[in-house]
């Protein structure tokens, strides 16, 4: 099937607004959609410890965020859900190798609606007729989609699942589709599934050959480099680590 290009008009408008209104004390953090809840809480804690600094958060698919940064969006910190996207940022000179670090780990799971009568127990089950619509984020720009595609290719199931895939723009959209019962199953991170335990249930964890490690880095064009470094350092504090753990993220 052909995936539609990612369109994040709201994020683009938001970034444009930031370009015109950012203050010297503002810190703009672009982070993978799966970090939304945790980073909102972490930003509040950081601001409490750094009076006068406002953390502006921008969430979306890692690939879409990279495109924004490459086009000049005023971003100070970039947190991706995969190494590939951060590698691309490094190759483009948008971040420096010395400034990036892995800060959390996640897991890939398959979820189904909470009231699903048929629950798959392995990837092969998704090829059965009972799973006609499966939410898979666009592998071209969304890390969770690439992780799913890699797992399905390794199991020689990608052609079968690609034919019934419902493409999404990010992991949260996949989660919403499953929660609303618009699809029969979906690939998301374990941390996202945990946010809607009343609407979705985890069918099984998807085996992967590589760990899902999230890198974070100060951007090369940051207008507030000191605060960017400070925010990244804050993620290693007990307070921030506690928040990440509460949302299901593990240490790298």
Secondary structure, DSSP 8 states (H G I E B T S, - for coil): --------HHHHHHHHHHHHH--TTEEEEEEEGGGHHHHHHHHHHHHHHSTT-EEEEEEE-HHHHHHHHHTT---SEEE-SSHHHHHHHHHTTSEEEEEEEEEEEE-EEEEEETT-S---SSGGGGGSTT---EEEE-TTT-HHHHHHHHHHHHTT-HHHHHTTEEEESSHHHHHHHHHTTSSSEEEEEHHHHGGGTTTEEEEEE---SS-EEEEEEEETT-S-HHHHHHHHHHTTSHHHHHHHHHTT-B--
